[in-house]
Amino acid sequence: MAPTKYHRFRSGERCDECGARQWYAQDAIRYCRNGHRLEGFAEHEEDEDAFGTRGKVTRRKKEPRRKAAVKLAGDEARELYLEALQLVLLRLVRRLLHHLEFPPDLEEVVRALWALRVRNLPLREVGANREGGKRGGGGDESDGYGSSATAPFSSFSEGGTGDDESDLNFSDAATAVTATWAPGAGRRWKLPKLIDTLALCYLGCLVRRLPVTTADFCYWAQRGDLGYLAALNDIPRNVRDRLPAEYHRALQIRDHIPLGRLQATVQELVISFKTNFDMAFPPLNYVPVLVRFITELVLPAEIYPTVKCITEILKADYSYPTGGRKIRTMDNPEVLLIALVVLSAKLLYPLDGVERPPRIPQDPRSMKVDWTEWQRAMQDDTAEASCGLARGEEHKVTPEDVFTMNNEKLDDFMDWFEKMWIGDGDLKTDERIREPFGGQKRPTTPGDQNKGGINRDTEEDSERLRKRFRVLNDSMVVVEPIPDEDTEDAGEKEKKKKEEARDLCPVWRSEEDLPDAARGLYGKAASLAAIPLNTLIRGVGQVERRLEVWCIQRAKRERDKGKRKGKGKGKAARTDDDELESDEVGEV
């Protein structure tokens, strides 16, 4: 008799009666080692007649198991993050060159700025001599931008995903923080942020004296022309898998660039370059930018000489401050320029509805703008521009808007969503999202539209501007000049009050103080410059204060000059030049 073959129960199972852990089979019945019969088990052999009656057997294909990438940490993670950031910068520059037709030498300038940015980072020699520095995807397109493996960090800095605008308004209470990149005892290192890549591209344009602004870069980034918002999706998959979670957050943009974020980053970099390398950037090429501001805001041509005149009074050169004192709102060159445009319109064409007639026919205030017609033209022409969703404004869509959007707007939003959030992630997830829209094909994609040069105007934009200026010209009327009275009588006080009302200009300190016409102009100007409305109001108020001080000082000098002339010669006669100068003071 053959020996009984015992088998072990599966994990967690045993005999219910005796607790034995082994069993054997006999006559197609299973028993425990102590002979207790086990329920639920019966062996049987198939009959020969049942051969071939089984249907087709389909085996489920096993999914290939992805090998989890090892997450890097410490210096290696920081080096890989810098390589990824360098790749993003390289692709931004190439999009500027090939899609927006920037000059080719811009790449050399940006490469030099990046090399300076990573030059003084710690552990440079250690990272350069380290073996096994090859990392797939990050270094194949370096193209001379400098080895990021020579620039490890010891801590992580703020990412570019914040939406809080409280620290982006160029607050006058905050001083310019000296940002040194050299090693220091007990100092935590700041990693370059994703927004720094966009700021370096702008600084390269500033070095080349190109007529672009930070608002232009925000505009191109929001529209998807630079691929900035979805930069994480363009980084190779094997690189992303090896980056820790905090670096993923640093390379992600929530859905838009907060207003003022890029301007604040540019200001920080300018101060850092000055501190580390004693490097000064040239001033803003403001004349073409000024013309574009006036044109896009649909303002009369008299704004241009007025801005030039105030620029000479303030002795402004439109260069970025390099620290050493408190940085005010008006110290930012782009904020100053748009503030002067708004202030000039406010001085020449009153926004509060108060009549301020000119003294002479040559006074620029002899023309009056109907701000109600101006607002209506700007709103109507924007509403009729397109039935689709405006590119760059997809992040403003709310769940309630979905119920009122037409098919074209829904298609535009889904295109933006696919580009921003799907990328080359999990294939199953991509297929599930695309499945309901599989039979639909768009004639064009957002990335193929509106390719052009630095000037972002199209034929439709030019025609829209012509219509706006036509409405502006039709609404302007001539104001009869009212000269000052020379008679001196009992009504001298009333005469002075009228003159003061004619020369004075209201000052608005907050958004609640703005009248309807002023709110419309200020809002359009702030949107054009990509800054918060409160920042523009603060900048205009600071310029008005500077002009007020200048007027007081000039009037004091004129009085002192008249007193000196009056000694021994009687009363000084009023000349035509003095009258013209007094008129200029009144206009300011």
C-alpha positions in Angstrom: 0.0 0.0 0.0 1.4 3.3 -1.1 2.0 5.9 1.7 -0.5 8.6 2.2 0.4 11.9 0.6 -0.4 14.9 2.8 -0.9 18.4 1.7 -0.9 21.7 3.6 -3.9 23.9 3.9 -3.8 27.3 2.3 -2.7 30.2 4.5 -5.4 30.9 7.2 -7.2 27.6 6.7 -7.4 24.5 9.0 -9.7 21.7 10.0 -12.9 23.0 11.7 -13.0 20.1 14.2 -9.4 19.4 15.3 -7.5 22.4 13.8 -5.2 20.1 11.8 -3.2 22.0 9.1 -2.7 19.0 6.7 -5.1 17.0 4.6 -5.1 14.0 2.2 -7.5 12.9 -0.6 -9.2 9.5 -0.7 -12.0 8.3 -3.2 -12.4 11.9 -4.4 -13.1 13.1 -0.8 -10.8 15.3 1.2 -9.9 14.4 4.9 -7.8 16.2 7.4 -4.8 14.4 8.9 -6.9 13.1 11.8 -9.6 11.6 9.5 -12.3 14.4 9.6 -14.1 14.8 6.4 -13.8 18.3 4.8 -16.8 19.8 3.0 -16.8 21.5 -0.4 -14.2 19.4 -2.2 -14.8 16.6 -4.7 -12.4 15.3 -7.4 -13.8 13.9 -10.7 -12.5 12.8 -14.0 -14.0 14.0 -17.3 -15.8 11.5 -19.4 -14.2 10.6 -22.8 -17.5 11.6 -24.5 -17.2 15.1 -23.1 -14.0 15.7 -25.1 -14.1 18.9 -27.2 -17.3 20.3 -25.7 -15.5 23.1 -24.0 -15.9 26.4 -25.9 -13.1 28.7 -27.1 -10.8 29.7 -24.2 -9.6 33.3 -24.3 -6.8 34.2 -22.0 -6.6 37.8 -20.7 -3.5 39.4 -21.9 -1.4 40.4 -19.0 -0.6 44.0 -18.8 3.1 44.8 -18.9 4.3 45.7 -15.4 6.0 49.1 -15.4 9.1 49.1 -13.4 8.9 51.9 -10.9 11.6 54.5 -11.4 13.9 55.2 -8.5 13.2 58.7 -7.1 16.3 60.8 -6.8 17.1 62.8 -3.8 19.6 65.3 -2.6 22.1 66.8 -5.0 21.2 64.3 -7.8 17.5 65.4 -7.7 18.5 69.1 -7.8 20.8 68.5 -10.7 18.1 66.7 -12.6 15.7 69.4 -11.8 18.1 72.0 -13.3 18.5 69.9 -16.4 14.7 69.8 -16.8 14.5 73.6 -16.3 17.3 74.1 -18.8 15.3 72.1 -21.3 12.3 74.2 -20.8 14.3 77.4 -21.3 15.8 76.0 -24.5 12.4 75.2 -25.9 11.0 78.6 -25.0 13.9 80.3 -26.9 13.4 78.1 -29.9 9.7 78.9 -30.0 10.5 82.6 -29.9 12.9 82.2 -32.8 10.9 79.9 -35.0 7.3 80.7 -34.2 7.4 84.4 -33.3 10.4 85.3 -35.5 12.7 86.9 -33.0 16.3 87.7 -34.1 18.6 84.6 -34.0 21.2 86.2 -31.7 18.6 86.2 -28.9 19.6 82.6 -28.1 23.2 83.6 -27.5 22.1 86.3 -25.0 19.8 84.0 -23.1 22.4 81.3 -23.0 24.9 83.8 -21.4 22.3 84.9 -18.8 21.6 81.2 -17.9 25.3 80.5 -17.6 25.7 83.5 -15.2 22.7 82.3 -13.2 24.2 78.9 -12.5 27.9 80.0 -12.3 28.2 80.6 -8.5 26.2 77.6 -7.3 27.8 75.4 -4.6 29.4 71.9 -5.2 30.2 72.8 -8.8 33.5 70.7 -8.9 31.9 67.8 -7.1 29.0 67.6 -9.6 31.3 68.0 -12.6 33.6 65.1 -11.6 30.7 62.8 -10.6 30.5 59.5 -12.5 27.3 58.3 -14.1 25.9 61.8 -14.8 23.9 60.6 -17.8 20.2 61.1 -17.4 17.9 60.4 -20.3 16.0 63.2 -21.8 17.4 66.2 -20.1 20.8 66.7 -21.6 20.3 65.7 -25.3 19.2 69.2 -26.2 21.5 71.3 -24.0 23.1 73.0 -27.0 25.7 74.8 -25.0 23.5 76.1 -22.3 25.8 74.9 -19.6 25.9 71.7 -17.7 23.3 71.8 -15.0 25.0 68.9 -13.3 27.5 71.4 -12.0 24.9 73.3 -10.1 23.3 71.4 -7.2 21.4 73.1 -4.4 20.7 72.4 -0.8 17.1 73.4 -0.4 14.0 74.1 -2.5 12.6 77.5 -3.2 9.2 78.8 -4.0 7.5 77.2 -7.0 5.7 79.1 -9.7 2.2 77.9 -8.9 1.0 80.4 -6.3 -2.1 82.4 -7.0 -1.7 84.9 -4.2 -1.4 88.4 -5.7 -0.8 90.1 -2.4 3.0 90.0 -2.9 2.8 90.9 -6.6 1.7 94.5 -6.4 5.1 96.1 -6.2 4.3 97.2 -2.6 6.1 100.3 -1.5 6.5 98.9 2.0 8.8 96.1 0.8 12.5 96.9 0.2 14.6 95.4 -2.6 15.9 92.2 -1.1 19.5 91.5 -2.0 19.6 88.1 -3.7 23.1 86.8 -3.8 23.9 83.4 -5.4 27.3 82.9 -3.8 27.7 80.4 -0.9 27.2 81.7 2.6 27.2 80.1 6.0 23.8 79.1 7.2 22.1 80.4 4.1 19.4 78.4 2.4 19.7 78.2 -1.4 16.9 79.2 -3.7 16.4 77.1 -6.7 15.5 78.8 -10.0 11.7 78.8 -10.5 9.9 78.0 -13.7 8.9 81.6 -14.0 12.6 82.5 -14.1 12.9 80.9 -17.6 10.3 83.3 -18.9 12.0 86.2 -17.1 15.4 85.3 -18.6 13.8 85.4 -22.1 12.5 88.8 -21.4 15.8 90.0 -20.1 17.4 88.7 -23.2 15.0 90.9 -25.2 15.8 93.8 -23.0 19.5 93.4 -23.7 18.7 93.3 -27.4 16.5 96.5 -27.0 13.5 94.7 -28.6 10.2 96.5 -28.2 8.5 93.9 -26.1 7.1 93.9 -22.5 6.4 91.4 -19.8 2.8 91.7 -20.8 3.6 90.3 -24.2 5.3 87.3 -22.7 2.3 86.7 -20.4 0.0 87.1 -23.5 2.0 84.5 -25.5 2.3 82.1 -22.6 -1.4 82.2 -21.8 -2.3 81.6 -25.5 0.0 78.6 -25.7 2.3 80.1 -28.2 5.3 79.3 -26.0 4.2 76.0 -24.5 5.0 77.5 -21.1 1.8 76.5 -19.1 2.2 72.8 -20.2 6.0 72.8 -19.8 5.8 69.7 -17.5 4.2 67.6 -20.3 7.1 68.4 -22.6 9.7 67.0 -20.2 10.7 63.4 -21.1 8.8 60.8 -19.1 11.9 59.1 -17.7 13.0 62.4 -16.3 9.7 63.2 -14.6 9.5 59.7 -13.1 12.8 60.3 -11.3 12.0 63.7 -9.9 10.6 64.0 -6.4 7.1 65.4 -5.9 8.3 68.9 -4.8 10.0 69.4 -8.1 6.9 68.3 -10.0 5.1 71.1 -8.2 7.8 73.5 -9.1 7.4 72.7 -12.8 3.6 72.9 -12.8 1.5 75.9 -13.5 -2.0 75.8 -12.1 -3.8 77.4 -15.1 -2.5 80.9 -15.6 0.2 83.4 -14.6 -1.0 85.7 -11.8 -1.0 89.4 -12.7 2.3 91.0 -11.7 4.1 87.7 -11.1 6.4 88.0 -14.1 7.2 91.7 -13.4 8.2 90.9 -9.8 10.4 88.0 -11.0 12.2 90.2 -13.6 12.8 92.9 -10.9 14.3 90.2 -8.6 16.6 88.9 -11.3 17.8 92.4 -12.2 18.8 93.0 -8.6 20.5 89.6 -8.3 22.6 90.1 -11.5 23.6 93.5 -10.2 24.6 92.0 -6.8 26.5 89.0 -8.0 28.1 90.3 -11.2 27.7 94.1 -11.0 25.7 93.8 -14.2 23.3 96.5 -15.4 20.6 96.1 -18.0 19.8 98.7 -20.6 16.6 100.8 -20.2 13.4 99.9 -21.8 13.0 100.8 -25.5 9.9 102.7 -24.5 9.1 104.7 -27.6 7.6 101.8 -29.7 6.0 100.4 -26.6 4.4 103.8 -25.8 3.0 104.1 -29.4 1.5 100.6 -29.0 -0.1 101.4 -25.6 -1.7 104.6 -27.1 -2.9 102.7 -30.2 -4.4 99.7 -28.3 -6.1 102.0 -25.8 -7.5 104.1 -28.7 -6.4 107.4 -27.4 -5.7 110.7 -29.3 -2.2 111.4 -30.6 -1.8 114.3 -28.2 -1.1 111.7 -25.5 2.4 111.0 -27.0 3.9 114.5 -26.6 2.4 114.8 -23.2 4.0 111.6 -22.0 7.3 112.7 -23.4 7.0 116.1 -21.6 6.3 114.4 -18.3 9.1 112.0 -18.8 11.5 114.9 -19.1 10.1 116.5 -16.0 10.5 113.3 -14.0 13.9 112.7 -15.6 12.9 109.1 -16.1 15.1 106.8 -18.2 12.8 103.7 -17.9 15.5 101.4 -16.5 14.9 98.8 -13.7 16.0 99.8 -10.2 18.9 97.8 -8.8 18.1 98.1 -5.1 19.7 100.2 -2.4 16.4 101.7 -1.3 12.7 101.1 -1.2 11.3 100.2 -4.6 8.1 102.1 -5.3 5.4 101.1 -7.8 6.4 103.8 -10.3 10.0 102.6 -10.3 9.1 99.7 -12.5 9.6 101.1 -16.1 6.5 99.3 -17.6 4.3 100.4 -14.7 5.6 104.0 -15.1 5.0 104.0 -18.8 1.4 102.8 -18.6 0.8 105.2 -15.6 2.0 108.2 -17.7 -0.3 107.2 -20.5 -3.3 107.1 -18.2 -2.3 110.3 -16.4 -1.9 112.1 -19.7 -5.4 111.1 -20.8 -6.7 112.2 -17.4 -5.0 115.6 -17.6 -6.0 116.4 -21.3 -9.5 114.8 -21.4 -11.1 114.8 -17.9 -12.6 111.6 -16.8 -14.7 113.0 -14.0 -17.1 114.9 -16.2 -16.0 118.4 -14.9 -15.6 121.0 -17.7 -12.0 122.5 -17.8 -11.9 124.8 -20.8 -8.5 125.8 -22.2 -7.1 129.3 -22.1 -5.8 129.5 -25.6 -6.7 127.7 -28.9 -3.3 125.9 -29.0 -4.0 124.2 -25.7 -4.3 120.4 -26.1 -7.4 120.5 -23.9 -9.3 122.3 -26.8 -10.6 118.8 -27.8 -13.0 116.8 -25.7 -13.4 113.0 -25.7 -16.8 111.5 -25.2 -15.8 108.7 -22.8 -19.2 107.1 -22.9 -18.9 106.5 -26.7 -15.3 105.3 -26.1 -16.5 102.7 -23.6 -19.4 101.6 -25.9 -17.0 101.1 -28.8 -14.5 99.1 -26.8 -17.2 96.8 -25.4 -19.2 96.3 -28.6 -16.2 95.6 -30.8 -14.9 93.1 -28.2 -18.2 91.3 -28.1 -18.4 91.0 -31.9 -14.8 89.8 -32.3 -15.4 86.1 -32.3 -18.0 83.5 -31.3 -15.2 81.2 -30.0 -13.5 81.3 -26.6 -10.7 83.9 -26.4 -7.3 82.2 -26.3 -5.5 82.8 -23.0 -8.8 83.2 -21.1 -9.8 79.6 -20.8 -8.9 79.6 -17.1 -11.7 82.0 -16.4 -14.4 79.5 -17.4 -16.5 78.5 -14.5 -18.9 75.5 -14.1 -21.8 77.8 -14.6 -20.5 79.0 -18.0 -20.5 75.6 -19.4 -24.3 75.6 -19.7 -24.3 78.8 -21.8 -21.3 78.1 -24.0 -21.8 77.3 -27.7 -20.2 74.4 -29.5 -17.2 76.3 -30.7 -16.4 77.6 -27.2 -16.7 74.1 -25.8 -14.3 72.8 -28.4 -11.8 75.5 -27.6 -12.0 74.7 -23.9 -11.6 71.0 -24.4 -8.6 71.6 -26.7 -7.0 73.7 -24.0 -7.8 71.1 -21.3 -6.3 68.3 -23.4 -3.1 70.3 -23.9 -2.8 71.4 -20.3 -3.8 68.3 -18.3 -3.7 65.2 -20.4 -0.2 65.3 -22.0 1.5 62.0 -22.4 0.4 60.5 -19.1 -1.4 57.2 -18.5 -2.6 55.9 -21.9 -5.8 54.4 -20.4 -6.8 57.7 -18.9 -6.2 59.5 -22.2 -8.3 57.0 -24.1 -11.2 57.2 -21.6 -11.2 61.0 -21.8 -10.9 61.1 -25.6 -13.5 58.3 -26.3 -16.7 60.5 -26.3 -15.0 62.8 -28.8 -13.4 60.2 -31.0 -15.5 61.0 -34.1 -14.9 64.8 -34.0 -12.0 66.5 -35.6 -11.1 70.1 -35.4 -10.0 71.8 -38.6 -7.1 73.5 -36.8 -5.5 73.3 -33.4 -4.8 76.2 -31.1 -1.0 75.8 -31.7 -1.4 76.3 -35.4 -3.3 79.6 -35.2 -1.9 83.1 -35.3 1.8 82.3 -36.0 3.5 85.6 -36.5 6.3 87.9 -35.5 6.9 90.2 -32.6 4.0 92.3 -33.7 1.0 90.3 -32.6 -1.6 92.3 -34.6 -3.5 90.5 -37.4 -5.7 91.9 -40.1 -8.8 91.5 -37.9 -7.1 93.4 -35.1 -6.1 96.2 -37.5 -9.6 96.5 -38.8 -11.0 96.5 -35.3 -8.6 99.3 -34.3 -9.7 101.3 -37.3 -13.3 101.1 -36.3 -12.5 102.1 -32.8 -10.5 105.2 -33.9 -13.3 106.1 -36.3 -15.7 106.1 -33.3 -13.3 108.1 -31.3 -12.8 110.8 -34.0 -16.6 111.1 -34.5 -17.2 111.6 -30.8 -14.5 114.3 -30.2 -15.7 117.9 -30.1 -13.9 121.3 -30.0 -14.0 123.2 -26.7 -14.0 127.0 -26.9 -11.1 128.6 -25.0 -11.8 131.0 -22.2 -8.8 133.3 -21.4 -8.1 134.6 -17.9 -9.6 137.9 -16.9 -7.2 140.7 -16.3 -9.5 143.0 -14.3 -9.0 143.2 -10.6 -12.2 143.9 -8.7 -14.2 142.5 -5.8 -14.7 139.2 -7.7 -11.0 138.3 -7.4 -11.6 135.4 -5.1 -14.2 133.9 -7.5 -11.8 134.3 -10.3 -9.0 132.4 -8.4 -11.5 129.6 -7.6 -12.4 129.2 -11.2 -8.7 129.1 -12.3 -7.9 126.6 -9.6 -10.8 124.4 -10.7 -9.5 124.6 -14.2 -6.0 123.7 -13.3 -6.5 121.1 -10.6 -7.0 117.4 -11.3 -8.8 114.9 -9.0 -6.7 112.2 -7.4 -8.2 108.7 -6.9 -6.6 106.4 -4.3 -8.6 103.3 -4.7 -10.8 101.4 -7.1 -14.0 102.6 -5.3 -13.1 106.2 -6.0 -12.9 105.8 -9.7 -15.8 107.2 -11.8 -17.3 105.1 -14.5 -15.2 106.5 -17.4 -12.0 106.3 -15.3 -12.8 102.7 -14.2 -13.1 101.7 -17.9 -9.8 103.4 -18.9 -7.8 102.2 -15.9 -9.2 98.6 -16.3 -8.2 98.4 -20.0 -4.7 99.9 -19.2 -4.1 97.5 -16.4 -5.1 94.5 -18.5 -2.9 95.7 -21.4 0.1 95.9 -19.0 -0.7 92.6 -17.2 -0.7 94.3 -13.8 -3.4 94.4 -11.0 -5.7 97.4 -11.1 -4.6 98.6 -7.7 -1.0 98.6 -8.8 -1.9 101.0 -11.7 -3.9 103.3 -9.4 -1.0 103.4 -6.9 1.5 104.1 -9.7 -0.6 107.0 -11.1 -1.0 108.4 -7.7 2.8 108.5 -7.1 3.4 110.2 -10.5 0.8 112.8 -9.6 2.5 113.5 -6.3 5.9 113.9 -8.1 4.3 116.4 -10.5 2.6 118.3 -7.7 6.0 118.7 -5.9 7.6 119.8 -9.2 4.9 122.4 -9.8 5.2 123.8 -6.3 9.0 124.1 -6.7 8.7 125.8 -10.0 6.1 128.3 -8.7 8.5 129.1 -5.8 11.4 129.7 -8.2 9.2 132.0 -10.3 8.2 134.0 -7.3 11.8 134.3 -6.1 12.8 135.4 -9.6 10.1 138.0 -9.7 11.1 139.4 -6.3 14.8 139.7 -7.4 13.8 141.5 -10.6 11.4 143.8 -8.7 14.0 145.3 -6.5 14.8 148.8 -7.8 13.0 148.3 -11.1 9.4 148.3 -10.0 6.9 145.6 -10.9 8.2 143.0 -13.4 6.3 143.0 -16.6 4.5 139.8 -17.7 6.0 138.5 -21.0 4.6 136.1 -23.5 7.2 133.5 -22.4 6.0 133.8 -18.7 2.4 133.4 -19.8 3.3 130.4 -21.8 5.2 128.9 -18.9 2.3 129.5 -16.5 0.0 127.8 -19.0 2.3 124.8 -19.0 2.1 124.7 -15.2 -1.6 124.9 -15.3 -1.8 122.1 -17.8 0.3 119.8 -15.6 
